[in-house]
Amino acid sequence: MEQPTFEEVKSWNLGYNSQHFFSQGDYELCLKIKKVIEEGRNPKRPMPGDIVVYTCAFGHHYKNAHIEGLNHFKDCNDTFSICEQPYVPFAYISKETGEISMNTSGGAWTSAHKKDLKLIGTREKAFKDWGHCGACGGGAVTTIATVNVWRLNRRAKELRKYTEKTHKMMIVSDRGGPDPERMNYRFFGDGAAWKTQEELDEFLKRYHAYQELQYDVWPNSKKYWLFKKQYHWIYSRKQFELIKAKEEIEYMNGERPAKFIAKGTTLHCYVDRSDEVANGKR
């Protein structure tokens, strides 16, 4: 692969250049880190800096999890330390071995054995190291290298089609009856509340909710997987009326006419905003 030019690598470091001036030495450092990382990739073994597309047992999905390195604890042979949501990792080249090592912040952290990681491709990824000014504010240079991408899925097989990759997870708690301290609402979810079982059932039906019966973390609560919502603004009443779906109400700073159409695992919400055109707001 042809190495990037000075100007190309400089374009990866515009913020750094505005503060510290991107130098020839910085350029050579970026190329060296990129070379060591890419030459150190192994299709049969995860390496520090590789990406993991990780789905945890609970259903959370992380498409950019980061392999920090091999665990060196007792009885941890061939297990790797993985950060679910990392910052851009710092990459260091050992003066003794010439090998690359990583240091990142973020979380949460987990470990995995190499036999549980399946290679699914490659992808470009950013790495940092301190530039010619050393450790200081804005003093890290960025390089981009191609690394291997692995898959790790800890979700139970019967539940693998219900994850945050395709659905929205919602935990709904039941207070057992109207709560006077909370305007007589009984059920509470993520950014939503309902006063009656009928209201909640209507919501769950609209979002094609699936209840995960295996959930038993919080008492008096249930775990649902909902279709993800995607909004579409319609500024013509005529165009809105052509959409073949029942007209309903969507609450957006008041009531607005809306139509809902489910496709795949997405709930498309078409909102009539033609009144804004009529009122000269748009």
C-alpha positions, 0 to 999 in steps of 0.5 A: 500500500502506498504510504500517505503524503505529508499533506495527507497526514497533516490533514489528519492533524489540523487541530494539532497543526494550528497549535504546534505546527505539524513537522517533518518529525511528526510526519515520520512518527505517524508513518512509523506507528502506522507501519508497525501496526499494519505489519503486526496484524495477524489473521489468526490472532487478535492483536493490540489495536484491533477492533471488536464488533461486540454484543454483550449478553444484555444486548448492548452493541459496540461496533468500535470496541478496542483490544488493549492487549493480552492479559498477563494474569494467572490462568488468563492465557490467550485472553484479551482486554477489551474496552467497549467504548474507547477514546482514541488509543495512544500507541507506543513502539517499544525501544527494546522489542519494536512491538506496539502497545496500547493505552486508552481510556473509556469503558466499560472493560471486559475480557475474551478468549481468542477462540471466541473472536471471529475475524470478519474483515479490516477497517481503518482506525485512528491512533495517537502519540505525543508529537514533537512538543511532548505531553502537553495540551493538544500535543498528540498527533494522529495517524490512521492504520488498517487493523483487523476487525473481530466479532464477539457475540455473547448474546444467547442464541435465541435472543441474537436478533434483539440487540441495540444494533437493530432495536431500541432497548427499554426497561419499563418499571411498574409502580403498582398504581398511580404515583401522586408524586409523579402526576399519577403516572404508573409506568416509567420507561426511557423518556416516557411514562404512562398512566394506565396499562392500556396506554402502555399496551398501545405504545408497545403495539405501535413499536412492535415490542418484544418482551425479553422474559429472561430479564430479572435484574430490577424488581417490578420491571420488564425489558422490551425491544422496540423498533427504532424510530426514524422521523421524516418531515413532510411540509406539504399537506397534499404529500402527507395525505398521499402516504398510505397509513392511518393518520395519528398523533405524534407529540412534538411540542404539542400534537402533530398529525403523523403516520407510522409505517414499519419496515424491517426493524425501523418505525418510520414516522412521517410528521405533517409540518405543513402548518409551518409553511402556511404560517411563514415559519419555513 
